[in-house]
Amino acid sequence: MMKQYLSRLKGKNKLETVENYSMMFIFIGAVVLSTGIGLSIINTKGLSAILAMLGALTTFVSTATLIVVWVIKEFNEK
């Protein structure tokens, strides 16, 4: 089952594959961030803070990667 999802992330070339993985990690990071923020209602320390920070970091790094991939793709077209 996991193999089916991973095969859908493959692109025509390496840049499209990195773009697809980056979009997936943005979504995963947003879910982790939301979970951490939601858990911070119960307890503001510990796991909830770690999840929120980890989700924010994952989303930020994935977004930066996606922007770099888009710039590279734009320069390769011309």
Phi and psi in radians as a Rosetta constraint file:
Dihedral C 1 N 2 CA 2 C 2 CIRCULARHARMONIC -1.150 0.35
Dihedral N 2 CA 2 C 2 N 3 CIRCULARHARMONIC -0.543 0.35
Dihedral C 2 N 3 CA 3 C 3 CIRCULARHARMONIC -1.141 0.35
Dihedral N 3 CA 3 C 3 N 4 CIRCULARHARMONIC -0.585 0.35
Dihedral C 3 N 4 CA 4 C 4 CIRCULARHARMONIC -1.116 0.35
Dihedral N 4 CA 4 C 4 N 5 CIRCULARHARMONIC -0.766 0.35
Dihedral C 4 N 5 CA 5 C 5 CIRCULARHARMONIC -1.173 0.35
Dihedral N 5 CA 5 C 5 N 6 CIRCULARHARMONIC -0.702 0.35
Dihedral C 5 N 6 CA 6 C 6 CIRCULARHARMONIC -1.190 0.35
Dihedral N 6 CA 6 C 6 N 7 CIRCULARHARMONIC -0.581 0.35
Dihedral C 6 N 7 CA 7 C 7 CIRCULARHARMONIC -1.216 0.35
Dihedral N 7 CA 7 C 7 N 8 CIRCULARHARMONIC -0.473 0.35
Dihedral C 7 N 8 CA 8 C 8 CIRCULARHARMONIC -1.267 0.35
Dihedral N 8 CA 8 C 8 N 9 CIRCULARHARMONIC -0.377 0.35
Dihedral C 8 N 9 CA 9 C 9 CIRCULARHARMONIC -1.403 0.35
Dihedral N 9 CA 9 C 9 N 10 CIRCULARHARMONIC -0.252 0.35
Dihedral C 9 N 10 CA 10 C 10 CIRCULARHARMONIC -1.184 0.35
Dihedral N 10 CA 10 C 10 N 11 CIRCULARHARMONIC 2.343 0.35
Dihedral C 10 N 11 CA 11 C 11 CIRCULARHARMONIC -1.852 0.35
Dihedral N 11 CA 11 C 11 N 12 CIRCULARHARMONIC -3.020 0.35
Dihedral C 11 N 12 CA 12 C 12 CIRCULARHARMONIC -1.217 0.35
Dihedral N 12 CA 12 C 12 N 13 CIRCULARHARMONIC -0.547 0.35
Dihedral C 12 N 13 CA 13 C 13 CIRCULARHARMONIC -2.480 0.35
Dihedral N 13 CA 13 C 13 N 14 CIRCULARHARMONIC -3.076 0.35
Dihedral C 13 N 14 CA 14 C 14 CIRCULARHARMONIC -1.134 0.35
Dihedral N 14 CA 14 C 14 N 15 CIRCULARHARMONIC -0.651 0.35
Dihedral C 14 N 15 CA 15 C 15 CIRCULARHARMONIC -1.143 0.35
Dihedral N 15 CA 15 C 15 N 16 CIRCULARHARMONIC -0.703 0.35
Dihedral C 15 N 16 CA 16 C 16 CIRCULARHARMONIC -1.192 0.35
Dihedral N 16 CA 16 C 16 N 17 CIRCULARHARMONIC -0.611 0.35
Dihedral C 16 N 17 CA 17 C 17 CIRCULARHARMONIC -1.150 0.35
Dihedral N 17 CA 17 C 17 N 18 CIRCULARHARMONIC -0.767 0.35
Dihedral C 17 N 18 CA 18 C 18 CIRCULARHARMONIC -1.118 0.35
Dihedral N 18 CA 18 C 18 N 19 CIRCULARHARMONIC -0.671 0.35
Dihedral C 18 N 19 CA 19 C 19 CIRCULARHARMONIC -1.084 0.35
Dihedral N 19 CA 19 C 19 N 20 CIRCULARHARMONIC -0.758 0.35
Dihedral C 19 N 20 CA 20 C 20 CIRCULARHARMONIC -1.150 0.35
Dihedral N 20 CA 20 C 20 N 21 CIRCULARHARMONIC -0.762 0.35
Dihedral C 20 N 21 CA 21 C 21 CIRCULARHARMONIC -1.123 0.35
Dihedral N 21 CA 21 C 21 N 22 CIRCULARHARMONIC -0.676 0.35
Dihedral C 21 N 22 CA 22 C 22 CIRCULARHARMONIC -1.104 0.35
Dihedral N 22 CA 22 C 22 N 23 CIRCULARHARMONIC -0.733 0.35
Dihedral C 22 N 23 CA 23 C 23 CIRCULARHARMONIC -1.110 0.35
Dihedral N 23 CA 23 C 23 N 24 CIRCULARHARMONIC -0.668 0.35
Dihedral C 23 N 24 CA 24 C 24 CIRCULARHARMONIC -1.125 0.35
Dihedral N 24 CA 24 C 24 N 25 CIRCULARHARMONIC -0.746 0.35
Dihedral C 24 N 25 CA 25 C 25 CIRCULARHARMONIC -1.236 0.35
Dihedral N 25 CA 25 C 25 N 26 CIRCULARHARMONIC -0.473 0.35
Dihedral C 25 N 26 CA 26 C 26 CIRCULARHARMONIC -1.113 0.35
Dihedral N 26 CA 26 C 26 N 27 CIRCULARHARMONIC -0.777 0.35
Dihedral C 26 N 27 CA 27 C 27 CIRCULARHARMONIC -1.111 0.35
Dihedral N 27 CA 27 C 27 N 28 CIRCULARHARMONIC -0.795 0.35
Dihedral C 27 N 28 CA 28 C 28 CIRCULARHARMONIC -1.092 0.35
Dihedral N 28 CA 28 C 28 N 29 CIRCULARHARMONIC -0.754 0.35
Dihedral C 28 N 29 CA 29 C 29 CIRCULARHARMONIC -1.097 0.35
Dihedral N 29 CA 29 C 29 N 30 CIRCULARHARMONIC -0.656 0.35
Dihedral C 29 N 30 CA 30 C 30 CIRCULARHARMONIC -1.159 0.35
Dihedral N 30 CA 30 C 30 N 31 CIRCULARHARMONIC -0.661 0.35
Dihedral C 30 N 31 CA 31 C 31 CIRCULARHARMONIC -1.171 0.35
Dihedral N 31 CA 31 C 31 N 32 CIRCULARHARMONIC -0.749 0.35
Dihedral C 31 N 32 CA 32 C 32 CIRCULARHARMONIC -1.144 0.35
Dihedral N 32 CA 32 C 32 N 33 CIRCULARHARMONIC -0.726 0.35
Dihedral C 32 N 33 CA 33 C 33 CIRCULARHARMONIC -1.077 0.35
Dihedral N 33 CA 33 C 33 N 34 CIRCULARHARMONIC -0.794 0.35
Dihedral C 33 N 34 CA 34 C 34 CIRCULARHARMONIC -1.110 0.35
Dihedral N 34 CA 34 C 34 N 35 CIRCULARHARMONIC -0.672 0.35
Dihedral C 34 N 35 CA 35 C 35 CIRCULARHARMONIC -1.114 0.35
Dihedral N 35 CA 35 C 35 N 36 CIRCULARHARMONIC -0.764 0.35
Dihedral C 35 N 36 CA 36 C 36 CIRCULARHARMONIC -1.111 0.35
Dihedral N 36 CA 36 C 36 N 37 CIRCULARHARMONIC -0.721 0.35
Dihedral C 36 N 37 CA 37 C 37 CIRCULARHARMONIC -1.175 0.35
Dihedral N 37 CA 37 C 37 N 38 CIRCULARHARMONIC -0.700 0.35
Dihedral C 37 N 38 CA 38 C 38 CIRCULARHARMONIC -1.110 0.35
Dihedral N 38 CA 38 C 38 N 39 CIRCULARHARMONIC -0.709 0.35
Dihedral C 38 N 39 CA 39 C 39 CIRCULARHARMONIC -1.237 0.35
Dihedral N 39 CA 39 C 39 N 40 CIRCULARHARMONIC -0.389 0.35
Dihedral C 39 N 40 CA 40 C 40 CIRCULARHARMONIC -1.221 0.35
Dihedral N 40 CA 40 C 40 N 41 CIRCULARHARMONIC -0.228 0.35
Dihedral C 40 N 41 CA 41 C 41 CIRCULARHARMONIC -1.151 0.35
Dihedral N 41 CA 41 C 41 N 42 CIRCULARHARMONIC -0.679 0.35
Dihedral C 41 N 42 CA 42 C 42 CIRCULARHARMONIC -1.355 0.35
Dihedral N 42 CA 42 C 42 N 43 CIRCULARHARMONIC -0.856 0.35
Dihedral C 42 N 43 CA 43 C 43 CIRCULARHARMONIC -2.540 0.35
Dihedral N 43 CA 43 C 43 N 44 CIRCULARHARMONIC 2.189 0.35
Dihedral C 43 N 44 CA 44 C 44 CIRCULARHARMONIC -1.474 0.35
Dihedral N 44 CA 44 C 44 N 45 CIRCULARHARMONIC -0.094 0.35
Dihedral C 44 N 45 CA 45 C 45 CIRCULARHARMONIC -1.980 0.35
Dihedral N 45 CA 45 C 45 N 46 CIRCULARHARMONIC 2.889 0.35
Dihedral C 45 N 46 CA 46 C 46 CIRCULARHARMONIC 1.396 0.35
Dihedral N 46 CA 46 C 46 N 47 CIRCULARHARMONIC -2.286 0.35
Dihedral C 46 N 47 CA 47 C 47 CIRCULARHARMONIC -1.053 0.35
Dihedral N 47 CA 47 C 47 N 48 CIRCULARHARMONIC -0.669 0.35
Dihedral C 47 N 48 CA 48 C 48 CIRCULARHARMONIC -1.126 0.35
Dihedral N 48 CA 48 C 48 N 49 CIRCULARHARMONIC -0.711 0.35
Dihedral C 48 N 49 CA 49 C 49 CIRCULARHARMONIC -1.182 0.35
Dihedral N 49 CA 49 C 49 N 50 CIRCULARHARMONIC -0.694 0.35
Dihedral C 49 N 50 CA 50 C 50 CIRCULARHARMONIC -1.133 0.35
Dihedral N 50 CA 50 C 50 N 51 CIRCULARHARMONIC -0.758 0.35
Dihedral C 50 N 51 CA 51 C 51 CIRCULARHARMONIC -1.109 0.35
Dihedral N 51 CA 51 C 51 N 52 CIRCULARHARMONIC -0.734 0.35
Dihedral C 51 N 52 CA 52 C 52 CIRCULARHARMONIC -1.106 0.35
Dihedral N 52 CA 52 C 52 N 53 CIRCULARHARMONIC -0.773 0.35
Dihedral C 52 N 53 CA 53 C 53 CIRCULARHARMONIC -1.179 0.35
Dihedral N 53 CA 53 C 53 N 54 CIRCULARHARMONIC -0.715 0.35
Dihedral C 53 N 54 CA 54 C 54 CIRCULARHARMONIC -1.135 0.35
Dihedral N 54 CA 54 C 54 N 55 CIRCULARHARMONIC -0.721 0.35
Dihedral C 54 N 55 CA 55 C 55 CIRCULARHARMONIC -1.129 0.35
Dihedral N 55 CA 55 C 55 N 56 CIRCULARHARMONIC -0.710 0.35
Dihedral C 55 N 56 CA 56 C 56 CIRCULARHARMONIC -1.134 0.35
Dihedral N 56 CA 56 C 56 N 57 CIRCULARHARMONIC -0.742 0.35
Dihedral C 56 N 57 CA 57 C 57 CIRCULARHARMONIC -1.115 0.35
Dihedral N 57 CA 57 C 57 N 58 CIRCULARHARMONIC -0.798 0.35
Dihedral C 57 N 58 CA 58 C 58 CIRCULARHARMONIC -1.059 0.35
Dihedral N 58 CA 58 C 58 N 59 CIRCULARHARMONIC -0.783 0.35
Dihedral C 58 N 59 CA 59 C 59 CIRCULARHARMONIC -1.134 0.35
Dihedral N 59 CA 59 C 59 N 60 CIRCULARHARMONIC -0.740 0.35
Dihedral C 59 N 60 CA 60 C 60 CIRCULARHARMONIC -1.114 0.35
Dihedral N 60 CA 60 C 60 N 61 CIRCULARHARMONIC -0.850 0.35
Dihedral C 60 N 61 CA 61 C 61 CIRCULARHARMONIC -1.116 0.35
Dihedral N 61 CA 61 C 61 N 62 CIRCULARHARMONIC -0.716 0.35
Dihedral C 61 N 62 CA 62 C 62 CIRCULARHARMONIC -1.158 0.35
Dihedral N 62 CA 62 C 62 N 63 CIRCULARHARMONIC -0.679 0.35
Dihedral C 62 N 63 CA 63 C 63 CIRCULARHARMONIC -1.165 0.35
Dihedral N 63 CA 63 C 63 N 64 CIRCULARHARMONIC -0.743 0.35
Dihedral C 63 N 64 CA 64 C 64 CIRCULARHARMONIC -1.089 0.35
Dihedral N 64 CA 64 C 64 N 65 CIRCULARHARMONIC -0.710 0.35
Dihedral C 64 N 65 CA 65 C 65 CIRCULARHARMONIC -1.098 0.35
Dihedral N 65 CA 65 C 65 N 66 CIRCULARHARMONIC -0.741 0.35
Dihedral C 65 N 66 CA 66 C 66 CIRCULARHARMONIC -1.108 0.35
Dihedral N 66 CA 66 C 66 N 67 CIRCULARHARMONIC -0.705 0.35
Dihedral C 66 N 67 CA 67 C 67 CIRCULARHARMONIC -1.134 0.35
Dihedral N 67 CA 67 C 67 N 68 CIRCULARHARMONIC -0.732 0.35
Dihedral C 67 N 68 CA 68 C 68 CIRCULARHARMONIC -1.100 0.35
Dihedral N 68 CA 68 C 68 N 69 CIRCULARHARMONIC -0.720 0.35
Dihedral C 68 N 69 CA 69 C 69 CIRCULARHARMONIC -1.097 0.35
Dihedral N 69 CA 69 C 69 N 70 CIRCULARHARMONIC -0.740 0.35
Dihedral C 69 N 70 CA 70 C 70 CIRCULARHARMONIC -1.105 0.35
Dihedral N 70 CA 70 C 70 N 71 CIRCULARHARMONIC -0.686 0.35
Dihedral C 70 N 71 CA 71 C 71 CIRCULARHARMONIC -1.153 0.35
Dihedral N 71 CA 71 C 71 N 72 CIRCULARHARMONIC -0.761 0.35
Dihedral C 71 N 72 CA 72 C 72 CIRCULARHARMONIC -1.077 0.35
Dihedral N 72 CA 72 C 72 N 73 CIRCULARHARMONIC -0.768 0.35
Dihedral C 72 N 73 CA 73 C 73 CIRCULARHARMONIC -1.099 0.35
Dihedral N 73 CA 73 C 73 N 74 CIRCULARHARMONIC -0.662 0.35
Dihedral C 73 N 74 CA 74 C 74 CIRCULARHARMONIC -1.142 0.35
Dihedral N 74 CA 74 C 74 N 75 CIRCULARHARMONIC -0.726 0.35
Dihedral C 74 N 75 CA 75 C 75 CIRCULARHARMONIC -1.250 0.35
Dihedral N 75 CA 75 C 75 N 76 CIRCULARHARMONIC -0.533 0.35
Dihedral C 75 N 76 CA 76 C 76 CIRCULARHARMONIC -1.299 0.35
Dihedral N 76 CA 76 C 76 N 77 CIRCULARHARMONIC -0.404 0.35
Dihedral C 76 N 77 CA 77 C 77 CIRCULARHARMONIC -1.236 0.35
Dihedral N 77 CA 77 C 77 N 78 CIRCULARHARMONIC -0.526 0.35
